[in-house]
Amino acid sequence: MIEAVIIDFDDTLCLTEESCFGLENETLHRMGRAPMTREIHVQTWGQPLGDAIQLRSPGIDVDAFWHLMPSVHEEYIANGQIDIVTDENIKALDRLTKLGKKLMILTSRTEPEVRHLLDPSHHLQGRLTSFYHKDNTDYHKPDPRVFDVIERDHGLRPEQCVYVGDSPSDAAASNGAGLLFIANLESGLRQTSDFSQNRVDYFINRFPDVVDAVQQLDATK
């Protein structure tokens, strides 16, 4: 049986690409720079932001961008413009808990980027067993060793875990570590064909479908 459901955050539990597009363009605007196009943002989505922003806004002063963006990010959080986990997705988490599953987040974000999600008042807290990010893991996706700390912390074997993500790099990490993998296509940024080089145990079209997917995978184990 699956013991742990490990979930990616961006464009899996929460649709964030469009929100980040707005956030980054607002930062560029305050720097006096021209806005990027949505096309280039989508094309470079998933790359480390420090690398991607140089493609999205050629010639940018990356240090100045990093200095300004956190304050804009805080405004977006305060105004409810980013990182909103829907009630429907929260209900799906609760249904997984009722099935006896441990719930964990594994994201490539840094600790400052998820600090608001770790606040005890956030509705994710109390629903998660653990929250793993770039600053409390030794390795990072797509390195499959990123799952080592989760297995060690919770006494889990790879075959007892499923990772839910939205990208081929998520699949590659999961495959390499021997976990089951569920691909969420809800963002519309990727198609089933994008995973042709990876093993996908189940495709879902929206996050709440993960409950049925986990039950189906349990039934086949």
Sequence and secondary structure as in RCSB ss.txt:
>XXXX:A:sequence
MIEAVIIDFDDTLCLTEESCFGLENETLHRMGRAPMTREIHVQTWGQPLGDAIQLRSPGIDVDAFWHLMPSVHEE
YIANGQIDIVTDENIKALDRLTKLGKKLMILTSRTEPEVRHLLDPSHHLQGRLTSFYHKDNTDYHKPDPRVFDVI
ERDHGLRPEQCVYVGDSPSDAAASNGAGLLFIANLESGLRQTSDFSQNRVDYFINRFPDVVDAVQQLDATK
>XXXX:A:secstr
   EEEE TBTTTB  HHHHHHHHHHHHHHTT     HHHHHHTTTS HHHHHHHHSTT  HHHHHHHHHHHHHH
HHHTT S    HHHHHHHHHHHHTT EEEEE S  HHHHHHHHSTTSTTTTT SEEE TTS SS TT GGGGHHH
HHHHT  GGGEEEEESSHHHHHHHHHHT EEEEE TTSS  GGGGTTS  SEEESSGGGHHHHHHHHHHH 
